[in-house]
Amino acid sequence: MVKNTALTDTHIALGAKMVPFAGFNMPVQYSGINDEHETVRKGVGVFDVSHMGEFILKGDRALDLVQKISSNDASRLYDGKVQYAYIPNETGGIVDDFLVYRIDEKTYFLVVNASNIQKDWDWISRHNTYGVTMKNISDETSLFAVQGPKAADALAALTDIDLATMEYYTFNKGVFAGVDNVLVSATGYTGAGGFEVYVSNKDAKKVWEAIFEAGAPYGIKPIGLGARDTLRLEMGFCLYGNDIDDTTSPLEAGLGWVTKFTKDFVNAEGLKKQKEAGLQNKLVGFEMVERGIPRHGYEILDEHGNPIGRVTSGTQSPTLRKSIGLGYVAIEHAKEGNEIYIGIRDSKVKAVVVKPPFVK
């Protein structure tokens, strides 16, 4: 059974091409990926990402539970602050990557990937030995990502929240499009700036329509998951299921910056040992030197054609007009400027290792 979001009919009416994604019927594109991509990079666009999961953890020891399951140090959060982290498993891999919002000292709001909602819920529940009240509000919550350099201007008239001065990775609650208690955060997965707006399903259509009305003078457009993928890849952001999963090391994936060994968490000791022993592989960015588009699963080769890794994400960058990708390679091949080759069909196609983001 493929689930619908509150606005599935709206997307169909807008002419969206719909595809099943993470168990949901989602819009992959409207006017075309390149056009939508450019709209977000230069103006403002809106993604319906209501397939994402949302949990509320509440209680005297809510922080203890978050600290146990999260790689990052949530004790550094204050009311209105957001943190990126991952949920480590016990075997050196990643259950999911997610966001932690501190509502108050006893209440935390977690945002998880759509494909992992049940898995994450079960995992966190299993580690809840602290008597924390858990609520899964995923099925009643809609989420719109309003992204691009014109996002603050486009939304300003809809809310009493001062969007223009909101710092990256903070949030506020207030009236938005005439709806009370809407959570607006200065987050997103495009690298183009903007906001994410959480509303209850019953208010979703009203808020969506208000966003488009307010954004009309700024050329606002609906954006599908196709452009979301090209935008995040230009930033070098990992996608769960492609670049990171239950079998990939968070340290090899470059997530050491959100791995805080100053506190205890699931498999902290195992990851510490891995760090001390030295990494075997590394997730790197690369640009194609020769023509060809790298795709998930393609082999990465050395100059002699020996396999040294695999591509996890790849696309033709609409901004750079060249092919880019992410992939794991053996550590000795991971240096910036190193020439590598992508096995595309039966050819060995030259690429060069670069440090993301691809678009500065």
ROBA-136856 format. One record per residue (C-alpha): residue number from 1; residue in three letters; x, y, z. Coordinates in pm, 1 decimal, always signed. Example, Ala and Ser with C-alpha at 12.3 -4.5 7.8 and 13.67 -1.06 7.14 Angstrom:
REM residues 2
+-----+---------+----------+----------+----------+
| num | residuo |       px |       py |       pz |
+-----+---------+----------+----------+----------+
|   1 |     ALA |  +1230.0 |   -450.0 |   +780.0 |
|   2 |     SER |  +1367.0 |   -106.0 |   +714.0 |
+-----+---------+----------+----------+----------+
END
This chain:
REM residues 360
+-----+---------+----------+----------+----------+
| num | residuo |       px |       py |       pz |
+-----+---------+----------+----------+----------+
|   1 |     MET |     +0.0 |     +0.0 |     +0.0 |
|   2 |     VAL |   +141.9 |   +336.1 |   -108.5 |
|   3 |     LYS |    +42.7 |   +620.2 |   +125.3 |
|   4 |     ASN |    -72.3 |   +962.7 |    +11.8 |
|   5 |     THR |    +17.6 |  +1294.3 |   +172.7 |
|   6 |     ALA |   -254.2 |  +1548.3 |   +256.0 |
|   7 |     LEU |   -180.4 |  +1722.1 |    -77.0 |
|   8 |     THR |   -151.5 |  +1433.6 |   -323.1 |
|   9 |     ASP |   -458.4 |  +1554.7 |   -516.8 |
|  10 |     THR |   -314.4 |  +1907.9 |   -527.3 |
|  11 |     HIS |    +10.0 |  +1781.7 |   -683.9 |
|  12 |     ILE |   -179.0 |  +1579.5 |   -944.2 |
|  13 |     ALA |   -390.3 |  +1887.3 |  -1028.4 |
|  14 |     LEU |    -66.0 |  +2086.6 |  -1070.9 |
|  15 |     GLY |    +49.7 |  +1833.1 |  -1331.0 |
|  16 |     ALA |   +316.5 |  +1667.8 |  -1118.0 |
|  17 |     LYS |   +468.7 |  +1340.1 |  -1227.4 |
|  18 |     MET |   +400.7 |  +1114.0 |   -928.6 |
|  19 |     VAL |   +618.9 |   +819.8 |   -825.0 |
|  20 |     PRO |   +623.5 |   +580.4 |   -528.2 |
|  21 |     PHE |   +902.0 |   +687.2 |   -289.6 |
|  22 |     ALA |   +968.6 |   +547.6 |    +61.0 |
|  23 |     GLY |   +616.2 |   +406.0 |    +67.3 |
|  24 |     PHE |   +450.1 |   +733.5 |    -37.3 |
|  25 |     ASN |   +299.5 |   +866.8 |   -359.6 |
|  26 |     MET |   +527.1 |  +1167.6 |   -417.8 |
|  27 |     PRO |   +577.3 |  +1437.0 |   -685.6 |
|  28 |     VAL |   +912.5 |  +1380.5 |   -858.0 |
|  29 |     GLN |   +884.3 |  +1677.9 |  -1095.4 |
|  30 |     TYR |   +645.9 |  +1943.6 |  -1228.2 |
|  31 |     SER |   +801.1 |  +2172.8 |  -1493.9 |
|  32 |     GLY |  +1122.3 |  +1968.0 |  -1518.5 |
|  33 |     ILE |  +1418.5 |  +1902.6 |  -1290.3 |
|  34 |     ASN |  +1655.0 |  +2163.6 |  -1439.8 |
|  35 |     ASP |  +1394.5 |  +2440.8 |  -1428.1 |
|  36 |     GLU |  +1292.4 |  +2351.6 |  -1072.1 |
|  37 |     HIS |  +1655.6 |  +2326.2 |   -961.6 |
|  38 |     GLU |  +1733.0 |  +2674.0 |  -1096.2 |
|  39 |     THR |  +1418.1 |  +2815.4 |   -932.7 |
|  40 |     VAL |  +1546.4 |  +2707.4 |   -589.7 |
|  41 |     ARG |  +1907.9 |  +2815.3 |   -647.8 |
|  42 |     LYS |  +1810.0 |  +3163.4 |   -771.0 |
|  43 |     GLY |  +1461.1 |  +3230.4 |   -633.2 |
|  44 |     VAL |  +1220.9 |  +3027.3 |   -420.8 |
|  45 |     GLY |  +1048.1 |  +2691.2 |   -450.2 |
|  46 |     VAL |   +834.5 |  +2467.0 |   -229.2 |
|  47 |     PHE |   +877.3 |  +2094.7 |   -166.6 |
|  48 |     ASP |   +603.7 |  +1887.2 |     -6.7 |
|  49 |     VAL |   +815.4 |  +1659.4 |   +213.3 |
|  50 |     SER |   +527.6 |  +1541.1 |   +430.9 |
|  51 |     HIS |   +651.6 |  +1183.3 |   +394.7 |
|  52 |     MET |   +918.6 |  +1257.6 |   +659.8 |
|  53 |     GLY |   +866.1 |  +1118.8 |  +1011.6 |
|  54 |     GLU |   +815.3 |  +1320.8 |  +1329.8 |
|  55 |     PHE |   +838.9 |  +1196.3 |  +1690.0 |
|  56 |     ILE |   +790.5 |  +1381.6 |  +2018.5 |
|  57 |     LEU |   +987.9 |  +1268.1 |  +2325.1 |
|  58 |     LYS |   +866.5 |  +1414.8 |  +2653.5 |
|  59 |     GLY |   +960.9 |  +1364.0 |  +3016.7 |
|  60 |     ASP |  +1213.0 |  +1437.0 |  +3290.3 |
|  61 |     ARG |  +1470.4 |  +1213.0 |  +3121.9 |
|  62 |     ALA |  +1395.1 |  +1293.8 |  +2757.1 |
|  63 |     LEU |  +1746.9 |  +1433.5 |  +2713.8 |
|  64 |     ASP |  +1897.0 |  +1108.7 |  +2847.6 |
|  65 |     LEU |  +1712.4 |   +910.2 |  +2581.5 |
|  66 |     VAL |  +1818.2 |  +1147.8 |  +2302.8 |
|  67 |     GLN |  +2179.9 |  +1131.5 |  +2424.4 |
|  68 |     LYS |  +2170.6 |   +749.2 |  +2424.8 |
|  69 |     ILE |  +2047.1 |   +711.7 |  +2065.6 |
|  70 |     SER |  +2215.1 |  +1016.0 |  +1908.6 |
|  71 |     SER |  +2577.3 |  +1053.5 |  +1797.7 |
|  72 |     ASN |  +2574.4 |  +1426.8 |  +1867.0 |
|  73 |     ASP |  +2570.2 |  +1606.2 |  +2203.2 |
|  74 |     ALA |  +2212.2 |  +1724.7 |  +2257.6 |
|  75 |     SER |  +2306.8 |  +1879.9 |  +2593.6 |
|  76 |     ARG |  +2438.3 |  +2172.4 |  +2387.8 |
|  77 |     LEU |  +2089.8 |  +2249.5 |  +2258.4 |
|  78 |     TYR |  +1878.4 |  +2533.4 |  +2394.5 |
|  79 |     ASP |  +1507.9 |  +2608.6 |  +2339.3 |
|  80 |     GLY |  +1460.4 |  +2690.6 |  +1971.8 |
|  81 |     LYS |  +1781.9 |  +2521.9 |  +1852.9 |
|  82 |     VAL |  +1810.2 |  +2235.5 |  +1600.3 |
|  83 |     GLN |  +2088.9 |  +1977.4 |  +1570.8 |
|  84 |     TYR |  +2187.1 |  +1734.5 |  +1294.2 |
|  85 |     ALA |  +2294.8 |  +1386.8 |  +1407.4 |
|  86 |     TYR |  +2275.7 |  +1018.6 |  +1322.4 |
|  87 |     ILE |  +2147.5 |   +715.5 |  +1512.7 |
|  88 |     PRO |  +2432.6 |   +462.1 |  +1536.6 |
|  89 |     ASN |  +2355.4 |    +89.5 |  +1537.3 |
|  90 |     GLU |  +2548.7 |   -169.0 |  +1739.5 |
|  91 |     THR |  +2750.6 |   -302.5 |  +1445.2 |
|  92 |     GLY |  +2925.6 |    +13.8 |  +1324.8 |
|  93 |     GLY |  +2656.6 |   +129.8 |  +1082.0 |
|  94 |     ILE |  +2381.3 |   +391.2 |  +1080.1 |
|  95 |     VAL |  +2014.3 |   +336.0 |  +1169.8 |
|  96 |     ASP |  +1927.0 |   +679.9 |  +1026.1 |
|  97 |     ASP |  +2034.2 |  +1043.0 |  +1012.0 |
|  98 |     PHE |  +1792.5 |  +1287.8 |  +1170.8 |
|  99 |     LEU |  +1724.7 |  +1629.6 |  +1324.0 |
| 100 |     VAL |  +1672.6 |  +1700.7 |  +1694.9 |
| 101 |     TYR |  +1468.6 |  +2007.3 |  +1795.4 |
| 102 |     ARG |  +1470.3 |  +2119.8 |  +2158.2 |
| 103 |     ILE |  +1120.1 |  +2250.5 |  +2236.8 |
| 104 |     ASP |  +1200.4 |  +2287.0 |  +2608.5 |
| 105 |     GLU |  +1422.7 |  +2108.3 |  +2861.4 |
| 106 |     LYS |  +1180.1 |  +1814.1 |  +2884.5 |
| 107 |     THR |  +1052.5 |  +1803.0 |  +2524.0 |
| 108 |     TYR |  +1239.3 |  +1705.0 |  +2207.5 |
| 109 |     PHE |  +1105.2 |  +1683.5 |  +1853.0 |
| 110 |     LEU |  +1282.3 |  +1439.5 |  +1617.0 |
| 111 |     VAL |  +1256.3 |  +1442.7 |  +1237.3 |
| 112 |     VAL |  +1352.7 |  +1116.2 |  +1064.9 |
| 113 |     ASN |  +1364.2 |   +980.1 |   +710.9 |
| 114 |     ALA |  +1041.8 |   +849.3 |   +560.3 |
| 115 |     SER |  +1179.1 |   +503.6 |   +474.9 |
| 116 |     ASN |  +1293.2 |   +455.0 |   +835.1 |
| 117 |     ILE |   +994.1 |   +574.0 |  +1039.2 |
| 118 |     GLN |   +898.5 |   +233.6 |  +1182.5 |
| 119 |     LYS |  +1260.2 |   +116.6 |  +1215.1 |
| 120 |     ASP |  +1359.6 |   +432.6 |  +1404.6 |
| 121 |     TRP |  +1050.2 |   +419.9 |  +1627.1 |
| 122 |     ASP |  +1123.4 |    +58.7 |  +1722.2 |
| 123 |     TRP |  +1493.4 |   +137.2 |  +1784.1 |
| 124 |     ILE |  +1427.0 |   +440.3 |  +2004.9 |
| 125 |     SER |  +1148.8 |   +255.2 |  +2191.7 |
| 126 |     ARG |  +1390.5 |    -31.3 |  +2260.3 |
| 127 |     HIS |  +1637.6 |   +209.4 |  +2421.1 |
| 128 |     ASN |  +1372.3 |   +397.6 |  +2618.0 |
| 129 |     THR |  +1458.1 |   +272.0 |  +2966.8 |
| 130 |     TYR |  +1403.6 |   +623.0 |  +3103.5 |
| 131 |     GLY |  +1022.9 |   +634.4 |  +3121.5 |
| 132 |     VAL |  +1005.8 |   +894.4 |  +2844.9 |
| 133 |     THR |   +665.0 |   +946.2 |  +2680.9 |
| 134 |     MET |   +697.2 |   +891.6 |  +2305.8 |
| 135 |     LYS |   +448.4 |  +1005.3 |  +2043.6 |
| 136 |     ASN |   +468.4 |   +935.3 |  +1670.8 |
| 137 |     ILE |   +291.6 |  +1223.9 |  +1493.4 |
| 138 |     SER |   +415.8 |  +1138.6 |  +1142.3 |
| 139 |     ASP |    +72.3 |  +1049.4 |  +1003.1 |
| 140 |     GLU |    -87.6 |  +1373.3 |  +1119.1 |
| 141 |     THR |   +191.3 |  +1614.2 |  +1023.2 |
| 142 |     SER |   +262.2 |  +1788.4 |   +692.0 |
| 143 |     LEU |   +599.5 |  +1944.8 |   +613.4 |
| 144 |     PHE |   +677.6 |  +2203.9 |   +346.2 |
| 145 |     ALA |  +1035.8 |  +2301.8 |   +263.3 |
| 146 |     VAL |  +1035.5 |  +2656.7 |   +125.6 |
| 147 |     GLN |  +1386.3 |  +2690.6 |    -13.9 |
| 148 |     GLY |  +1589.1 |  +2952.0 |   -198.2 |
| 149 |     PRO |  +1743.2 |  +3297.7 |   -149.5 |
| 150 |     LYS |  +1401.4 |  +3467.6 |   -177.1 |
| 151 |     ALA |  +1229.6 |  +3242.2 |    +79.7 |
| 152 |     ALA |  +1233.1 |  +3490.0 |   +371.5 |
| 153 |     ASP |  +1090.4 |  +3770.3 |   +156.1 |
| 154 |     ALA |   +824.2 |  +3543.4 |     +8.0 |
| 155 |     LEU |   +701.5 |  +3423.3 |   +349.1 |
| 156 |     ALA |   +742.3 |  +3743.3 |   +553.8 |
| 157 |     ALA |   +381.4 |  +3859.9 |   +513.5 |
| 158 |     LEU |   +242.6 |  +3525.9 |   +637.8 |
| 159 |     THR |   +381.1 |  +3528.6 |   +991.3 |
| 160 |     ASP |   +473.5 |  +3735.4 |  +1294.6 |
| 161 |     ILE |   +796.0 |  +3531.1 |  +1323.8 |
| 162 |     ASP |  +1093.7 |  +3742.9 |  +1215.4 |
| 163 |     LEU |  +1224.3 |  +3512.1 |   +944.0 |
| 164 |     ALA |  +1491.4 |  +3750.5 |   +813.7 |
| 165 |     THR |  +1691.0 |  +3736.5 |  +1139.0 |
| 166 |     MET |  +1645.7 |  +3364.6 |  +1214.5 |
| 167 |     GLU |  +1980.7 |  +3190.3 |  +1239.4 |
| 168 |     TYR |  +2055.5 |  +2869.6 |  +1051.0 |
| 169 |     TYR |  +1941.8 |  +2562.5 |  +1248.1 |
| 170 |     THR |  +1705.6 |  +2750.3 |  +1481.1 |
| 171 |     PHE |  +1326.2 |  +2741.4 |  +1491.4 |
| 172 |     ASN |  +1029.4 |  +2933.5 |  +1623.3 |
| 173 |     LYS |   +661.6 |  +2868.9 |  +1678.7 |
| 174 |     GLY |   +391.8 |  +3119.7 |  +1595.6 |
| 175 |     VAL |    +97.6 |  +3212.4 |  +1375.6 |
| 176 |     PHE |   +162.6 |  +3127.2 |  +1010.2 |
| 177 |     ALA |    -91.5 |  +3186.4 |   +732.4 |
| 178 |     GLY |   -356.3 |  +3240.8 |  +1001.2 |
| 179 |     VAL |   -285.3 |  +2904.8 |  +1166.4 |
| 180 |     ASP |   -174.8 |  +2893.5 |  +1531.9 |
| 181 |     ASN |   +125.5 |  +2705.4 |  +1670.5 |
| 182 |     VAL |   +306.7 |  +2640.7 |  +1340.9 |
| 183 |     LEU |   +672.2 |  +2537.5 |  +1377.4 |
| 184 |     VAL |   +903.7 |  +2714.8 |  +1131.4 |
| 185 |     SER |  +1272.9 |  +2621.4 |  +1120.2 |
| 186 |     ALA |  +1566.0 |  +2771.9 |   +930.7 |
| 187 |     THR |  +1666.1 |  +2431.4 |   +794.4 |
| 188 |     GLY |  +1654.4 |  +2246.4 |   +463.9 |
| 189 |     TYR |  +1851.6 |  +2007.0 |   +247.7 |
| 190 |     THR |  +1926.6 |  +2221.2 |    -56.9 |
| 191 |     GLY |  +2208.5 |  +2454.4 |    +50.1 |
| 192 |     ALA |  +2005.2 |  +2742.1 |    -97.2 |
| 193 |     GLY |  +1875.8 |  +2872.1 |   +237.2 |
| 194 |     GLY |  +1512.2 |  +2884.4 |   +341.0 |
| 195 |     PHE |  +1271.9 |  +2732.8 |   +589.6 |
| 196 |     GLU |  +1079.2 |  +2419.1 |   +678.5 |
| 197 |     VAL |   +718.9 |  +2461.4 |   +791.4 |
| 198 |     TYR |   +545.8 |  +2194.9 |  +1005.0 |
| 199 |     VAL |   +164.0 |  +2201.8 |  +1010.7 |
| 200 |     SER |   -110.7 |  +1956.7 |  +1096.3 |
| 201 |     ASN |   -266.7 |  +1778.0 |   +797.4 |
| 202 |     LYS |   -599.1 |  +1956.9 |   +849.3 |
| 203 |     ASP |   -429.8 |  +2292.4 |   +783.5 |
| 204 |     ALA |   -195.6 |  +2173.0 |   +507.6 |
| 205 |     LYS |   -396.6 |  +2286.7 |   +203.9 |
| 206 |     LYS |   -468.4 |  +2630.0 |   +353.4 |
| 207 |     VAL |   -100.8 |  +2687.4 |   +436.2 |
| 208 |     TRP |    +21.5 |  +2555.5 |    +97.2 |
| 209 |     GLU |   -214.0 |  +2789.2 |    -90.5 |
| 210 |     ALA |   -117.2 |  +3086.3 |   +128.3 |
| 211 |     ILE |   +253.6 |  +3021.8 |    +60.2 |
| 212 |     PHE |   +192.9 |  +3025.3 |   -316.0 |
| 213 |     GLU |    -20.5 |  +3337.7 |   -298.9 |
| 214 |     ALA |   +241.3 |  +3524.8 |    -90.7 |
| 215 |     GLY |   +525.5 |  +3393.9 |   -306.8 |
| 216 |     ALA |   +370.0 |  +3474.1 |   -645.4 |
| 217 |     PRO |   +556.5 |  +3809.9 |   -683.5 |
| 218 |     TYR |   +882.5 |  +3617.7 |   -624.1 |
| 219 |     GLY |   +818.9 |  +3356.2 |   -893.8 |
| 220 |     ILE |   +755.5 |  +3076.6 |   -645.1 |
| 221 |     LYS |   +706.1 |  +2725.9 |   -791.3 |
| 222 |     PRO |   +632.6 |  +2375.0 |   -662.2 |
| 223 |     ILE |   +945.0 |  +2155.5 |   -667.5 |
| 224 |     GLY |   +966.1 |  +1776.7 |   -688.2 |
| 225 |     LEU |  +1197.2 |  +1516.2 |   -538.3 |
| 226 |     GLY |  +1408.1 |  +1503.6 |   -855.1 |
| 227 |     ALA |  +1541.1 |  +1857.6 |   -800.6 |
| 228 |     ARG |  +1569.6 |  +1791.5 |   -426.2 |
| 229 |     ASP |  +1818.1 |  +1518.6 |   -513.4 |
| 230 |     THR |  +2027.2 |  +1729.9 |   -753.2 |
| 231 |     LEU |  +2028.9 |  +2023.4 |   -507.7 |
| 232 |     ARG |  +2144.0 |  +1813.5 |   -209.9 |
| 233 |     LEU |  +2406.4 |  +1638.4 |   -419.9 |
| 234 |     GLU |  +2557.0 |  +1971.6 |   -533.1 |
| 235 |     MET |  +2608.6 |  +2039.7 |   -160.5 |
| 236 |     GLY |  +2758.7 |  +1695.0 |    -97.1 |
| 237 |     PHE |  +2481.3 |  +1611.3 |   +152.5 |
| 238 |     CYS |  +2435.6 |  +1239.0 |   +224.2 |
| 239 |     LEU |  +2110.6 |  +1064.3 |   +133.7 |
| 240 |     TYR |  +2008.9 |   +774.5 |   +357.7 |
| 241 |     GLY |  +1978.2 |   +454.8 |   +155.1 |
| 242 |     ASN |  +2231.0 |   +579.0 |   -102.2 |
| 243 |     ASP |  +2536.8 |   +723.6 |    +72.9 |
| 244 |     ILE |  +2476.0 |   +598.8 |   +426.9 |
| 245 |     ASP |  +2289.0 |   +296.0 |   +561.5 |
| 246 |     ASP |  +2296.3 |    +18.4 |   +822.3 |
| 247 |     THR |  +2626.6 |   -113.0 |   +684.0 |
| 248 |     THR |  +2823.3 |   +210.9 |   +627.6 |
| 249 |     SER |  +3057.1 |   +360.2 |   +885.9 |
| 250 |     PRO |  +2956.8 |   +712.9 |   +992.0 |
| 251 |     LEU |  +3326.0 |   +799.6 |  +1030.5 |
| 252 |     GLU |  +3404.5 |   +683.2 |   +676.0 |
| 253 |     ALA |  +3098.0 |   +882.3 |   +562.0 |
| 254 |     GLY |  +3252.9 |  +1202.4 |   +699.1 |
| 255 |     LEU |  +3013.8 |  +1231.1 |   +994.0 |
| 256 |     GLY |  +3289.7 |  +1257.0 |  +1253.5 |
| 257 |     TRP |  +3187.5 |  +1620.8 |  +1309.5 |
| 258 |     VAL |  +2856.0 |  +1503.2 |  +1464.2 |
| 259 |     THR |  +3016.0 |  +1215.7 |  +1658.6 |
| 260 |     LYS |  +3078.3 |  +1338.5 |  +2012.4 |
| 261 |     PHE |  +3285.5 |  +1099.2 |  +2223.9 |
| 262 |     THR |  +3249.0 |  +1335.7 |  +2521.7 |
| 263 |     LYS |  +2931.0 |  +1143.4 |  +2618.7 |
| 264 |     ASP |  +2803.6 |   +787.0 |  +2605.9 |
| 265 |     PHE |  +2583.7 |   +663.4 |  +2321.4 |
| 266 |     VAL |  +2505.3 |   +336.3 |  +2144.9 |
| 267 |     ASN |  +2828.8 |   +182.5 |  +2006.6 |
| 268 |     ALA |  +3043.7 |   +480.9 |  +2109.5 |
| 269 |     GLU |  +3322.5 |   +240.0 |  +2210.4 |
| 270 |     GLY |  +3311.3 |    +57.8 |  +1876.5 |
| 271 |     LEU |  +3332.0 |   +381.4 |  +1679.6 |
| 272 |     LYS |  +3611.7 |   +509.3 |  +1904.0 |
| 273 |     LYS |  +3812.5 |   +192.5 |  +1831.3 |
| 274 |     GLN |  +3750.9 |   +231.4 |  +1459.1 |
| 275 |     LYS |  +3875.6 |   +590.3 |  +1470.9 |
| 276 |     GLU |  +4188.6 |   +488.3 |  +1662.8 |
| 277 |     ALA |  +4262.7 |   +197.6 |  +1427.1 |
| 278 |     GLY |  +4232.9 |   +424.3 |  +1122.3 |
| 279 |     LEU |  +3969.9 |   +428.5 |   +848.4 |
| 280 |     GLN |  +3984.2 |   +185.5 |   +556.1 |
| 281 |     ASN |  +3758.5 |   +380.4 |   +318.8 |
| 282 |     LYS |  +3629.4 |   +732.5 |   +277.2 |
| 283 |     LEU |  +3324.4 |   +890.6 |   +117.0 |
| 284 |     VAL |  +3456.5 |  +1141.3 |   -137.6 |
| 285 |     GLY |  +3314.5 |  +1383.3 |   -389.1 |
| 286 |     PHE |  +3424.4 |  +1364.4 |   -750.2 |
| 287 |     GLU |  +3370.1 |  +1549.0 |  -1076.1 |
| 288 |     MET |  +3377.5 |  +1372.9 |  -1411.9 |
| 289 |     VAL |  +3667.0 |  +1480.8 |  -1634.2 |
| 290 |     GLU |  +3543.3 |  +1275.9 |  -1929.4 |
| 291 |     ARG |  +3182.8 |  +1247.5 |  -2045.8 |
| 292 |     GLY |  +2953.8 |  +1011.7 |  -1859.1 |
| 293 |     ILE |  +2702.6 |  +1019.0 |  -1575.5 |
| 294 |     PRO |  +2794.9 |   +819.7 |  -1263.7 |
| 295 |     ARG |  +2508.1 |   +624.2 |  -1107.1 |
| 296 |     HIS |  +2450.1 |   +456.9 |   -771.6 |
| 297 |     GLY |  +2627.7 |   +120.4 |   -760.5 |
| 298 |     TYR |  +2879.9 |   +184.6 |  -1040.9 |
| 299 |     GLU |  +3233.0 |    +64.9 |   -964.9 |
| 300 |     ILE |  +3513.1 |   +311.9 |   -896.3 |
| 301 |     LEU |  +3844.6 |   +197.6 |  -1044.2 |
| 302 |     ASP |  +4212.5 |   +292.0 |  -1026.3 |
| 303 |     GLU |  +4419.9 |   +373.4 |  -1337.8 |
| 304 |     HIS |  +4480.5 |     +2.2 |  -1398.3 |
| 305 |     GLY |  +4110.2 |    -81.9 |  -1384.8 |
| 306 |     ASN |  +4122.2 |   -240.8 |  -1037.3 |
| 307 |     PRO |  +3809.2 |   -182.7 |   -824.1 |
| 308 |     ILE |  +3877.1 |    +62.4 |   -537.0 |
| 309 |     GLY |  +3521.7 |   +153.9 |   -439.2 |
| 310 |     ARG |  +3168.7 |   +226.4 |   -552.3 |
| 311 |     VAL |  +2950.9 |   +523.3 |   -647.3 |
| 312 |     THR |  +2672.7 |   +599.1 |   -398.0 |
| 313 |     SER |  +2517.5 |   +905.1 |   -568.2 |
| 314 |     GLY |  +2567.4 |  +1067.5 |   -906.9 |
| 315 |     THR |  +2399.4 |  +1313.6 |  -1141.1 |
| 316 |     GLN |  +2448.5 |  +1579.1 |  -1406.0 |
| 317 |     SER |  +2475.2 |  +1901.8 |  -1201.0 |
| 318 |     PRO |  +2230.4 |  +2159.9 |  -1342.9 |
| 319 |     THR |  +2436.3 |  +2445.7 |  -1194.5 |
| 320 |     LEU |  +2782.0 |  +2328.2 |  -1305.4 |
| 321 |     ARG |  +2663.9 |  +2156.9 |  -1624.6 |
| 322 |     LYS |  +2897.0 |  +1867.0 |  -1553.9 |
| 323 |     SER |  +2857.5 |  +1526.8 |  -1390.2 |
| 324 |     ILE |  +2930.3 |  +1492.8 |  -1018.1 |
| 325 |     GLY |  +2906.7 |  +1217.0 |   -763.3 |
| 326 |     LEU |  +2978.9 |  +1075.0 |   -419.8 |
| 327 |     GLY |  +3135.5 |   +738.0 |   -352.9 |
| 328 |     TYR |  +3341.8 |   +533.1 |   -111.1 |
| 329 |     VAL |  +3703.5 |   +468.7 |   -210.8 |
| 330 |     ALA |  +3994.8 |   +300.0 |    -35.3 |
| 331 |     ILE |  +4157.9 |   +564.0 |   +185.2 |
| 332 |     GLU |  +4479.9 |   +583.1 |    -19.2 |
| 333 |     HIS |  +4277.3 |   +703.8 |   -321.3 |
| 334 |     ALA |  +4075.6 |   +964.2 |   -128.9 |
| 335 |     LYS |  +4309.7 |  +1262.4 |   -160.2 |
| 336 |     GLU |  +4172.8 |  +1576.2 |   -322.4 |
| 337 |     GLY |  +4295.5 |  +1603.9 |   -682.6 |
| 338 |     ASN |  +4346.4 |  +1227.6 |   -715.5 |
| 339 |     GLU |  +4239.7 |  +1081.6 |  -1052.0 |
| 340 |     ILE |  +3992.1 |   +795.6 |  -1034.3 |
| 341 |     TYR |  +3783.2 |   +617.2 |  -1296.5 |
| 342 |     ILE |  +3413.9 |   +525.8 |  -1303.0 |
| 343 |     GLY |  +3308.0 |   +201.0 |  -1464.9 |
| 344 |     ILE |  +3026.5 |   +315.3 |  -1695.5 |
| 345 |     ARG |  +2895.4 |    +28.8 |  -1907.7 |
| 346 |     ASP |  +3220.0 |   -130.6 |  -2027.8 |
| 347 |     SER |  +3426.2 |   +188.1 |  -2021.4 |
| 348 |     LYS |  +3672.4 |   +334.7 |  -1771.8 |
| 349 |     VAL |  +3572.2 |   +703.2 |  -1751.7 |
| 350 |     LYS |  +3806.7 |   +953.2 |  -1586.8 |
| 351 |     ALA |  +3705.2 |  +1161.9 |  -1282.5 |
| 352 |     VAL |  +3887.6 |  +1365.3 |  -1017.0 |
| 353 |     VAL |  +3837.6 |  +1369.3 |   -639.5 |
| 354 |     VAL |  +3709.1 |  +1708.3 |   -516.8 |
| 355 |     LYS |  +3601.8 |  +1838.3 |   -178.2 |
| 356 |     PRO |  +3225.9 |  +1905.5 |   -153.2 |
| 357 |     PRO |  +3026.7 |  +2123.1 |   -171.4 |
| 358 |     PHE |  +3050.2 |  +2112.1 |   -551.5 |
| 359 |     VAL |  +2863.3 |  +2443.8 |   -573.2 |
| 360 |     LYS |  +3023.1 |  +2698.9 |   -343.0 |
+-----+---------+----------+----------+----------+
END
